[in-house]
């Protein structure tokens, strides 16, 4: 279980105002949280920083090759 106490949430600068956004809290040393911006008190996905970095690297790789 990850402790997200002290998480600072932010939206991507690429998010539009359509309401379909996720927020990420990557300011904690042991966890990265991801949540639906429309439901900030709802469920949160939590990842280790290593797993999150691997995910982001893969997404960047996929989007740059398409």
C-alpha positions in Angstrom: 0.0 0.0 0.0 1.3 3.4 -0.9 1.0 6.4 1.3 -0.1 9.5 -0.7 -0.2 11.8 2.3 1.2 15.2 1.1 0.5 14.5 -2.5 0.4 17.6 -4.7 -1.9 16.9 -7.7 -1.4 18.5 -11.1 -3.0 18.2 -14.6 -1.0 17.8 -17.7 -0.3 21.0 -19.5 -1.7 19.2 -22.6 -5.1 18.7 -20.9 -8.0 20.6 -22.4 -11.0 21.9 -20.6 -13.3 19.1 -21.7 -13.2 17.5 -18.3 -11.6 14.3 -19.4 -8.3 14.7 -17.5 -6.2 12.7 -15.1 -4.2 14.3 -12.4 -0.8 13.0 -11.3 1.0 13.4 -8.0 4.7 12.8 -8.5 6.1 14.8 -5.7 6.5 11.9 -3.2 9.6 9.8 -2.9 7.9 6.4 -2.7 4.7 6.7 -4.8 3.1 8.3 -7.8 -0.6 8.7 -7.7 -3.0 9.0 -10.6 -6.7 10.1 -10.3 -9.7 11.3 -12.3 -9.8 15.1 -12.1 -13.6 15.0 -12.1 -13.6 12.9 -8.9 -10.7 14.1 -6.7 -12.0 12.2 -3.7 -12.5 9.0 -5.6 -10.2 6.1 -6.2 -6.5 6.6 -6.9 -4.1 4.4 -8.7 -0.7 4.3 -7.1 2.6 3.2 -8.7 6.2 3.0 -7.6 8.3 5.7 -9.1 10.2 3.1 -11.1 7.0 1.6 -12.6 5.7 5.1 -13.4 8.9 6.1 -15.2 8.8 2.9 -17.2 5.1 3.6 -18.2 5.8 7.2 -19.2 8.9 6.2 -21.2 6.8 3.6 -23.1 4.0 6.0 -23.8 6.5 8.6 -25.1 8.1 5.9 -27.3 4.7 4.8 -28.7 3.6 8.3 -29.4 6.8 9.4 -31.1 6.7 6.4 -33.5 3.1 6.8 -34.6 
